[in-house]
Amino acid sequence: MGAIDLPKSPNVFHPEKPSAVGSRNSLAQEYRDQQIEVNQLLEEETNKVIHHLTAKLPKDVLERLDVMGGLKEKLYNYFNQNYQNMFNRYMVTSEDEMVKKVRNFIDKEETKVLNRYTPKEIADLLDAVGGADKFNTGEVEKSMVNMYGHLQGHIQRGVNELETHTNSILRQKTDTGAFVRGENAYSIVKCAFKDNLIKPKTVTDVKLSVNILDSELISPIFHYQVTVEYLIKDLLSKHIIDTLDKEIEKVKDQRIDQGEEELSDSEILFTKMNRVENYTDDNADEPKSKRYSVVAKTIMERINDLRAEIDPETFDALNVRENIKKIVDIENIRNRGFNTAINSITSILDTSKMGYQYIENLKNGREIIIREYEDTDVANLPDERYSIKLRYFDNAQLIEDRKAYDVQMKSFETEVQHLWDILEVIYQDSKSAFRVNDFEDLARKNKNRVKKVIKDKTGEPLYEDIAKVWDEISFVRAAETEVEKSNRTYIYEKDRIRQRIILMRNRMKKMYDYLYPIERRVMEDRLDFLEREYFKFDYMINPYHLQPGILLDVDITSIKRKKATLDAMANVLNEFLHGVSKGFQDAAFASFSRRRSTVREDINQSFSVAEEHSTELAVVQSPASVSAPKALDAPKRGRKPGIVDAKASKPGRKGRKPARDSGLTEM
């Protein structure tokens, strides 16, 4: 191909011309056939899966499974579709971003070369001393980083979808583990699968609630009404904690240099606590107090009770408090955490092809509602749909929600007890006085005989004289401790209500049989209403189980055999948690790698077998253990034979004592 055949501009569009926009051929590939390579790749992956199935499945299952026919075709099309989706995203991103950014970069370079009158040394000097937006390639580099970042996001999302679908195919079931992966499972507050009321055989309803604590948020969230004083004090507290952490790191290094043992977890904690008074104190009235070493007392007094909004009548742009508020507002400390969470969830829904027709952002209330469809009448909605409610709670809100939950729980108990009493009265009135209707009538009839024949002889009290502590509805409840009083689960009360509803329905059937008088119809209507409302209430989240932070409440309706919304929402939730939450961190394991629980001889890194296990155990050589001569010389220095020297001496650390001789090489 000659130079005359090359496209004149990257804006040329053609499906076959090499390196044109939209082309499937590239000059960089020379004479390679891209279609043959793709077919070879897909054929190999499909054959691997087919071979794995034939090797793992029993023979009787293979006889009923069309391995080489329809299954192979489905796998081939499945791999082909996912491969083409990821490859097309890669091509669109690369062609569009690369052409725009590299073209501008070449134009700048050509302009610099054409300035012949400028000496090269002057150009290099200007390039070195110029700002971020002049004489350098900073913008091009940032664009390249953004381009590859978007590309990595597309590939990762495609891999996640492929992984989710693969797991679903292999397991052939839907459960809680399909939503949130292991590292984020702790954040689940409630997950419930139940059959849809309208279509119980084909459609399932899923409720998933995830609680992300304040301490786990990457970007802290504050309520809109929080005072400027609170924001500044929170920043000061974080500054003090960061300073203490830096001091602790210095202390650790000094102890290591002096050959002393490392600080334990409790020693680190107590050292931090003892050094808090170096930066702050409780004397809030003294202007020279340590708590005012960073921000003066006069400044803190000016911003007292200063909130997100100032009364226009008292606003003065030259006042101290207005300028401090402006500084805080420019940093956007108040809103950035919640805005970040909103941007994260909406962008993930967009890129995951999970559209939504309704969104309501209650900014000042720190709450957002997203629904796939605007209509809320389930009779008019499709079987594949979702709704998301994202809300930020603080401790004060949770206290009020718990109070309301207590009142609602008590109201259900009262209403169910009232219907129970009415049914009991009607039942007692309906009993015949001339025959035995139930066990109570039989016991009353034989009371005197039991007393005369049995109890008078044994001296035991009558059944009617013994205090009855079991109501035959639920078992006797244990006395509450302070833990139960502070964290109401209401499991006992909910079980009692559920049992009473079942008993009342059975009693009405037994009382009236096939008769439907007005009393039965009225009581059944009331019972149906209470049961329906109770199940709604039981479906809600108990606020006693929540902690201050973000609550992500997702309601999903999906077809059981299709599960399209379930699979797509699983990727959305995992990506959202990864972008907003730091996740659970065990400080003990993060700060101290050599723990007593890992001191075992069977995990020591060694080149030879230990003496006591020489006939039973062979230890595999670790790639990190590359110092064979030192290991072989270990017996001469008083160490166990075959153990790698993981504590090689360094200048200035000759007197260092080992913290714990676990034999582990610290990576």
ZAGUDREN-133408 format. One line per field, with one value per residue (C-alpha): x, y, z; residue in one letter. Coordinates in pm, whole numbers, padded with zeros to 5 digits, always signed. Each point is the difference from the previous one (the first is absolute). Layout:
xx <- (X, ...)
yy <- (Y, ...)
zz <- (Z, ...)
r <- (A, ...)
This chain:
xx <- (+00000, +00149, -00017, -00263, -00241, +00012, -00300, +00067, -00156, -00109, -00353, -00027, -00270, +00007, -00060, +00289, +00266, +00289, +00006, -00311, -00270, -00233, +00238, +00062, +00349, +00312, +00331, +00176, -00128, +00155, -00125, -00164, -00362, -00184, -00320, +00188, +00179, -00328, -00163, +00300, -00017, -00374, +00028, +00274, -00193, -00317, +00186, +00159, -00342, -00143, +00302, -00037, -00369, +00067, +00275, -00194, -00360, -00116, -00060, -00376, -00025, +00206, -00236, -00290, +00200, +00058, +00372, +00115, -00319, -00204, +00216, +00316, -00183, -00134, +00344, +00155, -00259, +00031, +00379, -00026, -00255, +00200, +00327, -00150, -00154, +00330, +00201, -00242, +00020, +00376, +00003, -00244, +00199, +00340, -00089, -00193, +00225, +00333, -00069, -00121, +00276, +00293, -00100, +00010, +00332, +00151, -00125, +00176, +00323, -00009, -00058, +00297, +00224, -00107, +00120, +00350, +00101, -00035, +00316, -00046, +00139, -00260, -00280, +00122, +00024, -00354, -00117, +00158, -00123, -00344, -00321, -00222, -00182, +00299, +00309, -00058, -00204, -00189, -00344, +00081, +00129, -00314, -00215, +00194, -00051, -00374, -00022, +00164, -00202, -00326, +00130, +00089, -00346, -00171, +00212, -00051, -00376, -00008, +00205, -00232, -00306, +00166, +00093, -00353, -00161, +00247, -00065, -00374, +00026, +00212, -00203, -00346, -00142, -00057, +00088, +00144, +00354, -00093, -00019, +00289, +00333, +00183, +00200, -00318, -00235, +00027, -00179, -00329, -00269, -00287, -00047, -00331, -00124, -00372, -00251, -00186, -00359, -00146, +00221, +00147, +00109, +00196, +00105, +00201, +00032, +00333, +00080, +00365, +00116, +00365, +00132, +00331, +00129, +00141, +00346, +00000, -00089, +00281, -00147, -00173, -00365, -00149, -00358, -00086, -00109, +00324, +00177, +00327, +00142, -00069, +00172, +00310, +00019, -00032, +00288, +00208, -00069, +00116, +00311, +00082, -00049, +00222, +00270, -00015, +00032, +00311, +00152, -00072, +00175, +00306, -00005, -00018, +00301, +00200, -00068, +00104, +00321, +00081, -00057, -00306, -00316, -00283, -00298, -00300, -00350, -00095, +00326, -00068, -00354, +00113, +00287, -00248, -00233, +00280, +00109, -00343, +00054, +00302, -00235, -00328, -00168, -00340, +00058, -00236, +00003, +00376, +00112, +00351, -00129, +00158, -00331, +00035, +00358, -00115, -00318, -00026, -00272, -00131, -00058, -00189, -00221, -00085, -00127, -00205, -00341, +00088, -00184, -00027, -00204, +00025, -00297, +00019, -00083, +00315, +00227, +00311, +00266, +00273, -00078, +00234, -00265, -00118, +00355, +00068, -00323, +00106, +00332, -00179, -00255, +00273, +00155, -00351, +00054, -00370, -00126, +00280, -00046, -00369, +00049, +00278, -00232, -00274, +00239, +00133, -00336, -00146, +00310, +00021, -00368, +00056, +00308, -00161, -00299, -00233, -00212, -00240, -00302, -00042, +00253, -00063, +00301, -00090, +00329, -00070, -00140, +00295, -00226, -00037, -00272, +00056, -00259, +00023, -00358, -00193, -00322, -00034, -00308, +00132, -00291, +00131, +00371, +00206, +00142, +00359, +00046, +00190, -00010, +00284, -00015, +00328, -00012, +00251, -00080, +00159, -00046, -00277, -00210, +00046, -00120, -00322, -00052, +00040, -00264, -00243, +00078, -00079, -00334, -00094, +00093, -00214, -00290, +00006, -00003, -00298, -00203, +00067, -00082, -00327, -00109, +00111, -00223, -00303, +00046, +00040, -00327, -00192, +00148, -00100, -00354, -00033, +00084, -00285, -00066, -00116, +00301, +00380, +00138, +00369, +00259, -00098, -00355, +00128, +00235, -00276, -00235, +00248, +00154, -00171, +00072, +00372, +00007, -00175, +00168, +00359, +00090, -00148, +00211, +00328, -00047, +00097, -00181, -00262, +00091, -00225, +00186, +00345, +00118, -00001, +00316, -00022, -00269, +00035, +00074, +00373, +00255, +00087, +00228, +00327, +00056, +00150, +00352, +00135, +00106, -00356, -00143, +00244, -00031, -00359, -00023, -00376, +00038, -00203, -00281, -00016, -00024, -00287, -00190, +00059, -00117, -00312, -00094, +00030, -00196, -00281, -00037, -00016, -00250, -00234, +00008, -00077, -00280, -00192, +00104, -00186, -00221, +00077, -00201, +00069, +00219, +00237, +00029, +00076, +00262, +00165, +00023, +00159, +00239, +00104, +00068, +00209, +00192, +00075, +00117, +00200, +00191, +00081, +00128, +00202, +00151, +00137, +00340, +00017, +00183, +00152, +00217, +00133, +00300, +00069, +00100, -00149, -00296, -00040, -00344, -00064, -00332, +00021, -00265, +00134, -00116, +00130, +00131, +00138, +00150, +00120, -00052, +00148, +00324, +00036, -00071, +00266, +00268, -00140, +00008, +00353, +00135, -00180, +00134, +00351, -00020, -00160, +00110, +00347, -00135, +00046, +00353, +00136, +00256, +00173, +00070, +00084, +00262, +00165, +00085, +00175, -00272, +00007, -00269, +00241, +00286, -00005, +00282, -00188, +00001, +00364, +00185, +00288, +00216, +00015, -00221, -00002, +00157, -00316, -00193, +00277, -00189, -00347, +00011, +00175, +00003, -00022, +00261, -00148, +00095, +00086, +00259, +00293, +00281, +00090, +00357, -00125, -00259, +00257, +00230, -00278, +00105, +00339, -00169, -00222, -00324, -00213, +00128, -00184, -00158, +00064, +00159, -00279, +00171, +00323, +00208, +00030, +00238, -00116, -00236, +00239, -00169, -00355, -00211, -00245, -00364, -00124, +00210, -00276, +00232, -00211, +00170, -00166, -00087)
yy <- (+00000, +00331, +00330, +00118, -00271, +00113, +00198, +00374, +00059, -00206, +00125, -00240, -00258, -00339, -00356, -00158, +00266, -00055, +00241, +00191, +00089, -00297, -00235, -00351, +00000, +00181, +00085, -00120, -00353, -00013, -00323, -00162, -00111, +00135, -00202, -00331, +00089, +00088, -00323, -00197, +00166, -00059, -00360, -00073, +00149, -00189, -00330, +00054, +00037, -00300, -00211, +00108, -00098, -00340, -00069, +00107, -00104, -00362, -00217, -00022, +00379, +00030, -00237, +00233, +00316, +00108, +00082, +00026, +00151, +00281, +00053, +00058, +00248, +00189, +00016, +00117, +00278, +00094, +00041, +00174, +00253, +00091, +00012, +00226, +00233, +00051, +00027, +00254, +00214, -00017, +00105, +00288, +00134, -00042, +00143, +00299, +00106, -00088, +00183, +00319, +00024, -00118, +00233, +00301, -00118, -00029, +00348, +00146, -00184, +00118, +00357, -00020, -00139, +00268, +00277, -00009, +00331, -00139, -00176, -00355, +00086, +00278, -00238, -00260, +00267, +00120, -00359, -00052, +00321, +00019, -00058, -00305, +00130, +00126, -00142, -00358, -00309, -00013, +00024, -00268, -00226, +00053, -00075, -00320, -00098, +00072, -00196, -00309, +00042, -00010, -00293, -00190, +00076, -00140, -00314, -00049, +00042, -00253, -00245, +00047, -00069, -00308, -00123, +00056, -00182, -00286, -00048, +00011, -00267, -00229, +00033, +00019, +00178, +00351, +00099, +00285, -00082, +00094, +00366, +00095, -00179, -00129, +00310, +00211, -00262, +00157, +00314, -00184, +00090, -00189, -00211, -00175, -00204, -00059, -00093, +00280, +00037, +00031, -00259, -00225, -00281, +00203, +00327, +00061, +00312, +00076, +00256, +00081, +00254, +00096, +00218, +00183, +00148, +00350, -00137, -00201, +00284, +00115, +00351, +00100, +00107, +00281, +00118, +00326, +00158, -00075, +00308, +00141, -00042, -00374, -00028, +00181, -00203, -00319, +00110, +00089, -00341, -00174, +00220, -00105, -00370, +00026, +00174, -00273, -00269, +00167, +00018, -00368, -00089, +00194, -00184, -00333, +00086, +00115, -00325, -00206, +00203, -00050, -00376, -00003, -00202, +00136, +00162, -00224, +00106, +00099, +00194, +00197, +00078, +00119, +00204, +00184, +00063, +00140, +00241, +00147, +00262, +00131, +00145, +00071, +00025, +00054, +00364, +00171, +00339, +00068, +00179, -00145, -00354, -00272, -00059, +00346, -00052, -00043, +00213, +00293, +00021, +00326, -00167, -00289, +00247, +00190, -00313, -00128, -00128, +00104, -00236, -00055, +00317, +00353, +00231, +00258, +00279, -00068, -00093, +00214, -00114, +00170, -00175, -00267, -00274, +00056, -00032, -00312, -00151, +00088, -00178, -00310, +00018, +00028, -00320, -00154, -00205, +00002, -00147, -00188, -00330, -00040, +00138, -00254, -00285, +00130, +00040, -00349, -00180, +00190, -00040, -00372, -00045, +00184, -00200, -00328, +00052, +00034, +00296, +00184, +00217, +00153, +00162, +00227, +00152, +00134, +00186, +00173, -00323, -00206, -00246, -00112, -00217, -00174, -00215, -00172, +00103, +00305, -00190, -00163, -00216, -00357, -00102, +00226, -00076, -00267, -00302, +00130, +00318, +00152, +00294, +00143, +00217, +00147, +00185, +00133, -00044, +00157, -00119, +00252, -00121, -00363, +00076, +00153, -00285, -00250, +00182, -00012, -00369, -00069, +00179, -00184, -00337, +00074, +00106, -00332, -00190, +00205, -00048, -00373, -00044, +00192, -00231, -00298, +00109, +00052, -00342, -00160, +00158, -00115, -00348, -00029, +00119, -00250, -00301, -00227, -00027, -00361, -00165, +00008, +00234, +00011, -00102, +00286, -00132, -00351, +00121, +00203, -00295, -00236, +00249, -00137, -00361, +00078, +00168, -00284, -00295, +00126, +00329, -00070, -00313, +00152, +00339, +00183, +00322, +00003, +00105, +00306, +00113, -00005, +00328, -00037, +00149, -00154, +00143, -00287, +00249, +00054, -00140, +00176, +00295, +00041, +00315, +00288, +00121, +00344, -00126, -00095, +00323, +00213, -00207, -00109, -00281, -00058, -00360, -00130, +00253, -00062, -00374, +00050, +00216, -00249, -00291, +00185, +00079, -00368, -00114, +00251, -00110, -00366, +00071, +00184, -00293, -00239, +00218, +00077, -00283, +00079, +00271, +00366, +00223, +00370, -00047, -00236, +00228, +00305, -00181, -00157, +00338, +00150, -00296, +00025, +00371, -00050, -00288, +00201, +00305, -00213, -00166, +00344, +00106, -00321, +00059, +00335, +00040, +00009, +00328, -00165, -00198, +00312, +00216, +00359, +00011, -00072, -00234, -00137, -00157, -00191, -00161, -00227, -00191, -00254, -00301, -00319, -00160, +00320, +00186, +00286, +00273, -00214, -00063, +00360, +00140, -00230, +00171, +00344, -00066, -00138, +00286, +00256, -00150, -00008, +00368, +00139, -00224, -00078, -00330, -00174, +00024, -00203, +00234, -00282, -00197, +00311, +00130, -00323, -00271, -00258, -00129, -00286, -00181, -00030, -00148, -00354, -00217, -00127, +00346, +00085, +00085, -00245, -00173, -00335, -00205, +00069, -00270, -00111, -00020, -00132, -00316, +00153, +00352, +00168, +00380, +00174, +00267, +00350, +00240, +00258, -00230, +00053, -00003, -00371, +00029, +00190, -00269, -00273, +00185, +00051, -00282, +00165, +00314, -00181, -00009, -00296, -00189, +00075, +00330, +00309, +00292, +00259, +00241, +00082, +00244, +00357, +00280, +00169, -00285, -00254, +00002, -00046, -00259, -00210, +00086, -00355, -00278, -00140, -00091, +00200, +00214, +00341, +00109)
zz <- (+00000, -00102, +00177, -00248, +00126, +00362, +00131, +00000, +00341, +00304, -00073, -00296, +00069, -00167, +00128, -00194, -00065, +00244, +00296, -00112, +00253, +00039, -00181, +00125, -00153, +00122, -00167, +00313, -00062, -00349, -00163, +00305, -00040, +00301, -00057, -00009, +00326, +00173, -00117, +00122, +00342, +00040, -00123, +00252, +00295, -00098, -00033, +00343, +00166, -00191, +00097, +00364, +00000, -00158, +00254, +00311, -00064, +00050, -00300, +00051, +00006, -00319, -00177, +00071, -00072, -00359, +00051, -00360, -00143, +00144, +00309, -00202, -00224, +00303, +00162, -00328, -00042, +00371, -00018, -00338, +00128, +00312, -00195, -00268, +00260, +00183, -00323, -00153, +00316, -00018, -00368, +00055, +00296, -00163, -00341, +00132, +00290, -00158, -00328, +00169, +00259, -00211, -00286, +00233, +00141, -00351, -00089, +00304, -00081, -00364, +00110, +00235, -00275, -00250, +00233, -00146, +00155, +00354, +00119, +00126, +00343, +00046, -00100, +00251, +00270, -00066, -00001, +00345, +00167, -00162, +00194, -00009, -00307, -00205, -00162, +00115, -00077, +00329, -00157, -00256, +00277, +00206, -00305, -00060, +00363, -00026, -00323, +00145, +00319, -00196, -00202, +00317, +00139, -00310, +00008, +00374, -00035, -00280, +00205, +00299, -00213, -00147, +00349, +00133, -00291, +00023, +00373, -00062, -00271, +00214, +00320, -00157, +00301, +00130, +00353, +00201, -00111, -00355, +00099, +00223, -00014, +00305, +00086, +00027, +00150, +00346, -00121, -00070, +00253, -00158, -00311, -00063, -00297, -00028, -00268, -00169, +00127, -00351, -00176, +00271, -00236, -00255, +00170, +00316, +00216, +00163, +00267, +00071, +00258, +00039, +00284, -00059, +00324, +00041, +00076, -00325, -00237, -00226, -00013, +00328, -00019, +00205, +00031, -00173, +00330, +00184, +00140, -00132, +00349, -00014, -00341, +00120, +00322, -00203, -00222, +00306, +00153, -00318, -00004, +00358, -00080, -00310, +00204, +00265, -00268, -00137, +00347, +00061, -00327, +00115, +00335, -00181, -00217, +00302, +00188, -00300, -00042, +00368, -00027, +00229, -00039, -00211, +00168, +00048, -00098, +00355, +00046, -00318, +00120, +00344, -00148, -00221, +00292, +00217, -00274, -00065, +00270, -00192, -00262, +00177, +00340, +00162, +00097, -00244, +00178, -00008, -00322, +00029, +00039, -00216, -00171, -00159, -00124, -00362, -00007, +00241, +00263, -00144, -00336, +00160, +00189, -00319, -00176, +00293, -00125, -00357, -00234, -00374, -00054, +00142, +00042, -00283, +00248, +00205, -00292, -00038, -00247, +00207, +00326, +00131, +00021, -00358, -00134, +00206, -00129, -00354, +00046, +00126, -00283, -00264, +00131, -00028, +00314, +00079, -00329, -00172, +00182, -00085, -00351, -00059, +00100, -00233, -00293, +00064, +00005, -00298, -00220, +00079, -00090, -00329, -00101, +00110, -00231, +00299, -00106, +00228, -00072, +00345, +00227, +00296, +00173, +00344, +00040, +00328, +00146, -00126, -00178, -00361, -00155, -00335, -00177, -00334, -00077, +00116, +00070, +00342, -00070, -00018, -00222, -00280, +00041, -00183, +00178, -00031, +00204, +00290, +00238, +00209, +00310, +00123, +00332, +00251, +00369, +00302, +00357, +00079, -00294, +00098, +00355, -00134, -00249, +00283, +00204, -00294, -00052, +00368, -00027, -00322, +00151, +00306, -00223, -00187, +00329, +00119, -00320, -00022, +00370, -00050, -00284, +00207, +00291, -00225, -00159, +00343, +00124, -00307, +00033, +00366, -00080, -00282, +00216, +00107, +00374, -00024, -00170, +00008, -00265, +00083, +00259, +00234, +00024, +00065, +00275, +00165, -00010, +00168, +00243, +00313, -00094, -00047, +00341, +00177, -00169, -00048, +00162, +00346, +00022, -00120, +00164, -00319, -00098, -00269, -00354, +00031, +00314, -00168, -00155, -00379, -00152, -00347, -00226, -00254, -00278, +00047, +00241, +00324, -00070, +00187, +00204, -00198, +00066, -00080, -00344, -00103, +00142, -00204, -00320, -00052, -00252, +00051, -00120, +00296, -00051, -00377, +00052, +00245, -00249, -00281, +00214, +00112, -00360, -00091, +00308, -00064, -00361, +00102, +00278, -00238, -00243, +00285, +00141, -00319, -00233, -00328, +00149, -00073, +00235, +00024, +00309, -00183, -00305, +00211, +00209, -00308, -00173, +00308, +00033, -00368, +00042, +00314, -00159, -00316, +00193, +00242, -00284, -00142, +00339, +00044, -00347, +00119, +00164, +00375, +00081, +00307, -00245, -00174, +00085, -00110, -00366, -00342, -00043, -00353, -00029, -00326, -00100, -00304, -00190, -00248, -00201, +00163, -00318, -00150, +00299, -00222, +00258, +00277, -00189, -00114, +00349, +00151, -00212, +00085, +00376, +00003, -00208, +00217, +00323, -00145, -00098, +00317, +00286, +00131, +00125, +00330, +00138, +00288, +00154, +00184, -00315, -00203, +00245, +00110, -00251, +00221, +00230, +00247, -00198, -00293, +00203, -00136, -00112, -00303, -00164, +00057, -00320, -00035, -00255, +00180, +00225, +00373, +00212, +00173, -00329, -00219, -00089, -00036, -00139, -00293, +00001, -00335, -00065, -00007, -00285, +00266, +00152, -00231, +00254, -00006, +00132, +00308, +00064, -00021, +00239, +00253, +00237, +00044, +00133, +00248, -00205, -00092, -00302, -00324, +00116, -00213, +00182, -00022, +00242, -00184, +00200, -00126, +00097, +00317, +00100, +00148, +00339, -00128, +00183, -00200, +00071, -00042, -00147, -00221, -00283, -00250, -00259, +00009, -00351)
r <- (M, G, A, I, D, L, P, K, S, P, N, V, F, H, P, E, K, P, S, A, V, G, S, R, N, S, L, A, Q, E, Y, R, D, Q, Q, I, E, V, N, Q, L, L, E, E, E, T, N, K, V, I, H, H, L, T, A, K, L, P, K, D, V, L, E, R, L, D, V, M, G, G, L, K, E, K, L, Y, N, Y, F, N, Q, N, Y, Q, N, M, F, N, R, Y, M, V, T, S, E, D, E, M, V, K, K, V, R, N, F, I, D, K, E, E, T, K, V, L, N, R, Y, T, P, K, E, I, A, D, L, L, D, A, V, G, G, A, D, K, F, N, T, G, E, V, E, K, S, M, V, N, M, Y, G, H, L, Q, G, H, I, Q, R, G, V, N, E, L, E, T, H, T, N, S, I, L, R, Q, K, T, D, T, G, A, F, V, R, G, E, N, A, Y, S, I, V, K, C, A, F, K, D, N, L, I, K, P, K, T, V, T, D, V, K, L, S, V, N, I, L, D, S, E, L, I, S, P, I, F, H, Y, Q, V, T, V, E, Y, L, I, K, D, L, L, S, K, H, I, I, D, T, L, D, K, E, I, E, K, V, K, D, Q, R, I, D, Q, G, E, E, E, L, S, D, S, E, I, L, F, T, K, M, N, R, V, E, N, Y, T, D, D, N, A, D, E, P, K, S, K, R, Y, S, V, V, A, K, T, I, M, E, R, I, N, D, L, R, A, E, I, D, P, E, T, F, D, A, L, N, V, R, E, N, I, K, K, I, V, D, I, E, N, I, R, N, R, G, F, N, T, A, I, N, S, I, T, S, I, L, D, T, S, K, M, G, Y, Q, Y, I, E, N, L, K, N, G, R, E, I, I, I, R, E, Y, E, D, T, D, V, A, N, L, P, D, E, R, Y, S, I, K, L, R, Y, F, D, N, A, Q, L, I, E, D, R, K, A, Y, D, V, Q, M, K, S, F, E, T, E, V, Q, H, L, W, D, I, L, E, V, I, Y, Q, D, S, K, S, A, F, R, V, N, D, F, E, D, L, A, R, K, N, K, N, R, V, K, K, V, I, K, D, K, T, G, E, P, L, Y, E, D, I, A, K, V, W, D, E, I, S, F, V, R, A, A, E, T, E, V, E, K, S, N, R, T, Y, I, Y, E, K, D, R, I, R, Q, R, I, I, L, M, R, N, R, M, K, K, M, Y, D, Y, L, Y, P, I, E, R, R, V, M, E, D, R, L, D, F, L, E, R, E, Y, F, K, F, D, Y, M, I, N, P, Y, H, L, Q, P, G, I, L, L, D, V, D, I, T, S, I, K, R, K, K, A, T, L, D, A, M, A, N, V, L, N, E, F, L, H, G, V, S, K, G, F, Q, D, A, A, F, A, S, F, S, R, R, R, S, T, V, R, E, D, I, N, Q, S, F, S, V, A, E, E, H, S, T, E, L, A, V, V, Q, S, P, A, S, V, S, A, P, K, A, L, D, A, P, K, R, G, R, K, P, G, I, V, D, A, K, A, S, K, P, G, R, K, G, R, K, P, A, R, D, S, G, L, T, E, M)
